[in-house]
């Protein structure tokens, strides 16, 4: 007599869900990798922007005329806008890459499940 009759349904359930578990494990690894890249990029961006802000403050104090101040401020705003735009584009590409990878992993794992069901 089998001492663990309740394990058979659990083993069957685990067998059916193994591809999902594998997909989730893979996706979690990729997600953590992307989050690490995003955090490093964001910290670098904030550091660069703080340096730009401090340099701009110095330029503003060195201005002799209102026109000098207007020019320095205009250049500062234009540079900040370019940097923020580039950073947001970076994050949009990073998010798109993660979405594409997620879709590819899920499709691959579902193809495996479909192949197993056919056999």
C-alpha angles and dihedrals in degrees: 000000000000111000093203108044092152093063096068095072090044092051090049091049091048090049092053092046098042093099090052091050090049091049093049091048091051093045092049090053092049092045092053090048091051092046090052090051091047093050093049092048093047093049090049091049093049090049092050092048093049090052090049091049093051092047090049091052089054091049091049092053091050094055115116100189139032088248090056090050092047091050094047093047092046091051090047093052093045093050093046091050091051093048094047091047092051091048094050090049089052091053092046089054091046091051092047090051091052091048092049092048091049092051092047094049093048092047092048092050093046089051088054091051091048091050091049092050092052092054 
